[in-house]
Amino acid sequence: MALDGVEIIANGSASYHELRKMYIRVDLVKSATMRSGGVYIFCNGVGCDGERVYWDGGSMIALNGDIVAQGPQFSLEDVTVITATIDLEDVRTYKHKLGSRSELAASSKPFPRICADFALSEGEDYNLLTDSKAVTFRLLSPEEEIRLGPACWLWDYLRRSGQGGYFLPLSGGIDSSSTACVVASMCHLICEAVNLGNKNVLGDIQRITGQSDYVPTDPRELANRLFMTCYMGSENSSTETKNYAAELADQIGSYHMGIAIDIAVDALLKIFSTAFGIIPKFKAHGGSLRENLAMQNVQARVRMVLSYLFAQLSLWARGKSGGLLVLGSANVDESLRGYLTKYDCSSADINPIGGISKSDLRRFIQHCAKYYKFAALEKIYKAPPTAELEPLEEGRLAQTDEEDMGMTYDELSVYGKLRKQNCCGPYSMFCKLLHISSRECPPEQIADKVKHFFRSYAVNRHKMTVLTPAYHCESYSPDDNRFDQRQFLYNAKWFWQFARIDAEVQKANNAIQRLQNLDIKRQDGVISSNSAHGSSPSPQMLNSLGSLSRPGLTSSAGVQVNVGSPIDWNSSARISRIKEENQPQVVHSPGSPAQALQYSVVVSRDLPKRAMGDYVVLSPGEEAAEKRARFQPTEGRGRGMKTEYESGAQGMW
């Protein structure tokens, strides 16, 4: 269309929000107008349509590769309007300067045209208008996106559902505190919108609160009407988390309560003991692992039952109409790992942080501490993540989340991205991580981590089928209902995949051992050689060989190979002496990890050459075809090594 002379293109889009996605839209719009010239009007949807996704706006107008107008990315307004003053002569001039575009336009097929009797500019004073200048598009940080996106989504869901507010079991940890901060952000956005004269928001909040004359001005006061938090403590809860929850609730302004669930837990255990005549115990009290897990789960599930009880009746008890929606607070990483109890507090009506990683939530907590001045968040951020479901030891925590999971949250985020975005199974994930983390972790440790993750993923996969609908924020969300259609019953033993991993570990260790035992000789930038001629090849002659061709090294060696990289003879790299043993030859750069570089040079000895000891260099008169032929593995594979195809390794090159 641009080649046929179209100068203004309008795109009515429905691009939903994901963290760190906005720059992609901006780049696409700018590059489209930069290549062909013209005006591009990008109009994106705003709001929630009863789904997990949220359309975040961010409309813009671009001219010849520059952004000249930007709309708000998150807003409670139903409609936002942005304008720009454009001189169409700038478009025509820009198009004519693109020579290649003009050639393509001359041969392009014309589109049908419809003549219309209207003008884009009215009156006679349009020439006096000032053109819109290019602006720098302001991209929000991920922390700002978390503060605004889920908050707008919660508001849309609340006003559409007809309920009276939200209920949150507030434990004093990172996850539930993040959910509380999202609700606090929602209250701030409502007050700001009403203050700016948004009649629709004002009418909705009056309907929700049941007061036709109510005008919200203070976010803390509004939170007290719409938001109820409850600390559900047990004998295993610490005083610190109870204080953190109460302090944060006070700073947000929510209607807060603290209750003890021990009575309900004891009643359930008494029913079980009466039926079977045996009393289950925690591991710390001499119980088995099954007993210990069941004792933790009964506490978690009691909290879910109490959450719905309080959500349904708390407004009634306070003399108000309506009910509350229960909010969940399980993050995307814990859901993927299955580190949650089925039908505990992760089971809720909606979850605003269910698509956000733990790493992003920790940064979000720090952002809210500074933006909203919530001092309690500083203490919550420093506290170790814990479920507090096992008995305390001398009043201190005996359980942390990362110890229970057997992996850190940062590692879990990497596993999640590799599993979904890179479509990795156990074997391919191990191979990826071996390249990424081989400098920090030995192959055995990487293998153990990958196996542990996939065992946990397989065993807990069934939990994803009942996962609370969550705000979509990450492309690796495990939500089975929309973003992940994989089966939920896996063989947790992964026989073939784990056997392949074990084989790769052995090969990687063998390669590392060979590199460690290699005696590298340094002789001022030349190849060590037993040359019968008593001279060494010059760097210029060696560089004339071109790039070293990659032999049939399988990925199982776990080493990174740069295919076709020329040798830098000014560096300290050396080529080891080619031996007649059944082992690969190595180029090693001292100072880098032993497994970082590995090449093999195999030559055919039936072509013209000039021998220098056991090394072969090309004769000056050889043709290019001979050069290519000489640096290929002899006898098919090069000294007994299998190729990638023969070994069955998958996709490592």
N, C-alpha and C positions, 0 to 999 in steps of 0.2 A: 504494500500500500504506500509506503514511504517513497519507493522508487517511482510510483505512478503520480507523485505530486501531492500526496496527502500531507498536510502540514500540522494538523492537530489530531492526535489519537487519544481517545478516552477509554480507560479500562475500568469497568465496574467489577472489582475483585472481591473475593471472599477468602482471604488468606488468614488462617487462624494463627493464634499466638503460640510461639515456642521461644524458649530462652535463647538469646543470641541469634535470632533469626532476622531481625530488622535490617541489619547491614546487607543481607542478601537481597532484599527487596530494593534497597537504595542502589546497590551496584547494578542490578538488572535494569532499573529505570534509567540510570545515568548512562550505562553502556549502550542501551537501545537508541537513545537520542544522540549519543556521541558518534555512533557508526553511520547513521543515515540523516541526522538532523531532524528538527521538528520540535513540536510541543507534545509532551506526554502528560496526560492527566490521570494519575493513579488514584482511584477512589475505592477505599477498602471498607468493608462492613464493620459495624460496631455493635457489640453486645453478645449476649448468650441466647441461644435458641433452644434451651432445655437440654443441651448436650454437655459432653465433657470438655469441649473446646470453647474458646472465647475469641471472638473477632475483635482485634485490638485497635482498629483504625490505623492511624499513621499515614493518612492520605498525603499526597505530595504532587507538585507540578514541576516538571523539568523542562529545560530549554537547551537544546544543543549540548547536552552532556552536563549541565549544571542544574542544581536544585534551586528554584526561585521561590518556592512556597512550601511550608510544612505544616501539617495539621497535627493535633494532639494524638498521641499513641493510645492513651487510656483516658476515658472520659465517661461520666454518667449521663452526658447529653445524648439524646436519641439521634440528633443530627448535628453535625458540625460543618461549617462552610469556610473554605479558604479561597482566596482570590489572588490573581497575579495579573499585572499589566504586561502584555507581550507585544513586541513589534514584529509583525510577520515578515517584514523585510530582512530581519536578522536571520530568520529561518531560511529564506531564499538565498541570501548571500552565503550562508554556511553550506547549504547543499551544493551550490555551484563551485565552491572551493574544493569539494571532494571529487577529484578526477575519476577515480575508480567507480564511485557511485554514479557519476554521470554516464559512464559507458554502460553500466548495467541498466540504468533507467532508460537509455535509448532503445534497448532491446526487450524491455519488459512488456508484458501484455497489459493493456489498459483495463481498468475496472469500469463498470457501468456508472454513469453519473446522473444525479437527479438535481435539477436546478430548483433552487428555493429562493423566494423573494424575501430575504432578510439580511441584515448586516450585523456583524459582531460589534461594531462600534456605532454608537448613536450620537446624533448632533454634530456640530462642527468644531467642538473644542477637544476632540480626542487627541489631536496632535499635541496638546498642551500637557497631557498626562505624562507622568514620570514612569519610565520602564522599571519593572521589578528587577532588582539586582540579585546576583547569586548569593545564596546563604549556605552556611555550613550546617549540614543536617545534624541535629543533636541526637545521638544514640544514648539510650538509657543504659545504665550498668545492669548486670544481672540482678543485683540486689534491689535496685529500683523496680525492675520488672516484676520481681516476686512481691514486692510491697503493693504494687498497683494492680497487676493482672488478676490474681486470685481474689483480691478485694472487690473488684468490679464484678467478677463472676459470682461471688457470694451475694452481692446486692441484687443482681438480676435474678438469681435463684430464689432469694427471699421474697422479693416483691411478686414473683410469679406464683410461688407456692401458696401464698395466703397464710403462712404461719406467723407466729408472733416474735420470732427471734431464733437465737442459737444457744445450744447447750454444749459445753466442752468439759470433759474430765481433764483437769489441769494437774499434771504430775510434778511440775517444776523442772522438767527436762527440756532439751533442745526442741524436740518435735512438737509437743503440746504447746510450748511457749511460742513457737513459730506460728502455729495456728491461731493462738490468741492475738499475736501481733497483726495477723492478716485481718482479723475482725476489727481490731483497733483502727487499722488503716481504712477499712470500710466506713467506720463511723466518722473519721476525719473527712473522707471524700463526700459523705452525705452532707455534713455541715458546710463544707466549702461550696457545694453545689447550691444548697438553699441560700447561702449568703450571696451567691452570684445571681439569684433570682430564678432558679430552675423550678418552675411550677409543678412539673411532673414528679420530680423527686419529693417535693414538699407534700404533694397529694398522696404519694405512695407511703411516706413515713407516717402521715396522719392516719391513714387507713390501717397500717400495721399496728400502731400503738393504740388505736381505738379512740383517739382524741382529735377531734376536728379542728381545734384551735391550737394545737401543739406546733411550735416552731423550734427545731433543734438549733442550738447555737454553740453548745459545749460538747465536744466529742466524748468526754468522760461521763457526762450526764446521760447522753444518748446511749452509751455502752451499758449503763446501768439498767436501761429499759429493754435493750435488745439482746443482751449477752449475759449468760449465767455460766459461771465456772464453779467447779467443785473438786476439791482435793479429797480423793478416796484413799485414805491411809489404812495401813494394816500394821501389825506388830513388826513387820519387816521394813517398814518405811522409816526413813531417817528424819530427824528434826530439821536438817538443812533444807531438804526438798519441800517440806511443808512450809517453811518460812519463805522460800523462794516463790512458791506458788501464791501465797497470800500477799507478798510484797508486789509481785507483778500484777495481780488482779487489782490491787489498790491503785497502782499507777495507771492502768488502763481504764479503770472505773467500772468493771464488771460487777454484777451481783454475785458475791463469792460465798461459798460455804465450805466447811471442812467436816468430813464424816469419817467414821471408822467402819470398816467392812468385816471385822473379825467375827462379829456375831453371825453374819450370814455364812461366812466360810465355815465356822465351827458347826453350824446347823447342817450344812451339806455333808461335811465329813462324818457327822454323827449318824446321818442316814446311811451312809456307806458302811460304817462300822457295825451298825445294827444288822445290816443285811448279810455281811460276810464274817463278822466276828473278828476283824483285824483292823488295826489302826495304821494308816500310812504315815510315814515319817519323812522329813527332809533328809537329804544326804548328810548334812551337818549333824543330824541327830541319830545317825546310824541306818538310814533308809537306803534303798537301792536307787539306781538312776531312774527307773520307771516311776517309783514313788516320788522322787524329787521333782520330776517333770510334771506329774499329775498335781502335786501340791502347789506348784507355781501356776498351772493352768486354771485351777479352780478359783484362785484369787482374780486372775485376769477376766474370767468369764462372769464372775459376780459383778465386777465393775461395769460390764456391758449391760447386764440386766438392770442394775441400779441407774445407769445413765438414762435408759429409756423410761424408767419409772419417774425419775426426777424431771425429764424433759416433758412428759405428758402432764404432770400434776403440779409442777412448781408454780406456774402462773396462776393456776386455780387456787393454790394455797395462799398466794399473795393477793388474791382478789382481782385478778386480771383475766381477760378472755384469751382464748387461743392456746396453742402449744408451741413447743420449741423443737427445732431440728437438731439432731445430734451430729456433732462434727467429729470426724476421725482425724488421727494424727500419725499415720504410718507413712514414712517416706518411701520413695521409689526403690532405694537400695535394699531396705529391709523387706519390702514386698518381694523383690526379685530373689533374695536369699531365702525367703520364707521364715525370717526371724520375727515371727509374731504368732500369737495364739489365735487359732481359728475361732471366730465368734467372741473375740474379746473387744476391747475398746477400739481396735482397728475396724470393727464392724459398726458402721454408722450410716447416717443418711447420705452425707457427702463428705469429701475429704479435700480441702483446698491445697494440701501439700503432698498429695499422693503421687504426683508426677515430678517431684523435685528431689534431687540427690541430697544426701546428708552434708556433703561438703558445701554445697550452695546454701543450705539452711544455716550452717554455722556462720558463713559470711553475712547472711541476711540478719541473723541475730545481732551481730556487731553493727550492722547498718542501722537497725532500729534503735539500738542503744544510743547512737549518736543523733539520729534524726528526731526521735520522739523523746529523748532524754529519759528512757526507761532504765534506771540505774540497776534494777534487779537483773537485767539481762547480762550484765558484766559478770555477775556471780554465776549465773546459769551457764554461761559460755565456758567458764573455767572448770566447772564441775564435770567429773567423768560421766559419760552416758551409762545409765544403769536402769534396769527394770525394777529393782528393789522387790523381788519376789522370793528371795531366799533370806534366811535369818542373818541378822547383823552379827558381826564379831566384835564384841566389846563396844557396841554402839556405832561401829564403822562398817562401811560397805564391804561385803565379801563377794560381790558379783559386779562385773562390768560387761557391757554389751559386746565390745570387741573381743574380749576373752571368750565369751560364750559363743560368738560366731566363728572364732578361729581365723579372723581376718580383720583388717582395718576397714573403715568406711571409705577411705581413698582407694584402696585396692578393690573394694566391692564396686565402686563407680566405674573403674576401668573394666572389670569383668562384664558389667552390664552393657557398656558401650560395645565391647568386642562381640558379645553374644548377639546383640540385636542389630547394631549398625553395620558391623563387619560380617554378620552371619556366621560366626565361629561356633563350632562344636568343641568338644574337649581337646581333640588332637590339634586342630588348627589354632585354637586359642593358646595352647602350650607353645606351638612354634612361633606365634606372634610374640608372646611374652618373652621367649628365649632371646629373640632379637632385641626387644625393648629393654629387658631387665637383666641380661646376662652379666652386665658389669656389676650389678648390685647383689644378685642372688645366684647361687649355684644351680645347675639344672635340676638337681633333686628337690630343692626347695620350691622352685617354680612348679615342678610336676605335682608336688604334694598340695600346693595351694589350688592349682587348677582342679585336681581330683576332688578335693574337699568342697570346692564351690559347686561342681556339677553333681556331686552326691547330694548336697543340701538342696540344690535347685530341683533335682528329680524327686526327692522325697517329699518336698513341700510344694510341688507344683499344683497340687489339688486346691491349695488355698487361693490361687489366683482366680478360680471360677466363682468365688463369692467375694471377691475384692470390692470394697466400697467404691462407687463411682467417684473418680478423682479429677481434679483440674488437670488437663493435659498440658504438660510443660516440657517434657523431654521426649526425644524421639525413641528412646529405649524403654518406654513405659511398659511394664509387664501386664497391664490391664487386659485380661483375656477377652473381654467383651468387645473391644474395638481394635486395639493396636497390636495384638499378638494372638494369632489364630493357631498356634502350635498345640499339639496334644497335651493333655495334663496328666498322662500316665506314662512315665518313663521307666526303663530298667535302670535302677540306680547303680548297678555294678558296671555298666558301660564296658563290657568285656573287650570288644575290639579296640575301642578308642584308648582305653587305659593301657592295653598291651602295646599299642603303637607308641604311646608316650614313653613307656618303659624302654622300648627299643631305641627311641630317639635320645633318651637320657644317656644310655650306655654309649651311643655313638658320639654324643657331644662330649662326654667325659674322655673318651679315647682321643678325640681331636684336641681337647685342651691339654691332655697329658703329653701328646706329641709335641705341641707347641712349647710347653714348658721345658721339655727335654732337649729341644733343638738348640744346637750350638751355633749361634750366628756370629760370623766373622765380619769385622768391619775393617775395610782397607781403603779409606779415603774415597768413597763413592764409586768403586769399581767392583765387579763380580769376583768373588774368591774363586780361583780356578787353578788346576794343575796343568796349565797350558804348556804344551810341548814347545810352542814357539816362544815362550818366555815373555809374552806381552799380553795385555788385557785389552778388551774392546773398549773403544771410546764411548762416552755417553751418547754422542751424536749417532754413532753406528747402531747402538742398542735401541735408541728411540726410533730409528728407522724401521724397527720391527713392528711398530704400531702397537696396538693394545694386546694385552694377553688375553687369549680366549679362555673362557671358562670351561674346564673339563666337566666330566660327568659326576661332579660332587653332588651328593644328595643333601637335602636340607637337614637330614638327620644329624649332620655334624654340628648343627646349631651355630654356624658361623656366618657372618655377613660377607657377601661377595659382591664387589662392585664390578659388574660386567663391562668390559670394554674400557677400563680406565687406563690411560697411559702411565708409564712409570716416571716418577719424578726423581731424576737422578741427582738432583741437588739436595734431596732429603737424605735421611739416614737409612732408607729402605735398602735391603739387600735381597738377592735371590739365592736361596740355598742351593748347594751342589746337588745336581741330579744324581741319584743313586739307583742302582739296579734292584733295590729292595722293593718289596710290595707295599709302598707307603706313598702318600701324596707329597709333593714338593710345595714349599711354603714361601711366600713373601711376607716378611714380618716387619712392622714398624716399631722399633723400640720406643717405649714410653706409653704405648697404647695397650689396652687389654690384649692378652694373648690370643683370644678368640675373635678379635675385631676384624682382621684381614686374613684371607687365605686364598692363594692362587696356585695353580699348577701349570707348568709349561711342559708340554709333550710335543716332540718334533718327529717328523718323518725323515729317515736317514737316506732315502733313495733319491733325493733331489740334490742339485748342486748346492754345496755349502762349504763353509770354511770352519773346520773344527778347532775349538780352543779347549783342550782338555775334554771334559764331559759336557761342555756347553756348546751350543750351536748358534752361530749368527749367520745372517744372510750374506751371500756374496753381492757385491755392488751391482752386478748386472742382472740380477733376478727380476722377473716380472712380478707385478702386483698379485696376479693369480697364484704364482708360486708362493709368495709370501703368505697368502691366506691359507693355502693348502698345507704349508709346513707347520703352521701353528694350530693343528687339529689333533685330537687324541689319536694315537696310533693303535692299530689293531682294534679299532672300534671304541675302546673305553679308556685307554690310558692307564696302563700298569694295574690292571685288575680291579679298578674302581667301577662301581655300577653307576649308570646314569639315573637321572631323576625318574625317567619313564620306567626303567627296569625295576627300581627299588620300590616303586609304588608310593613314593612320597607325594603329598598333595599340595600343589599350589604354592611352593615356597620361593620359586624364582619369579 
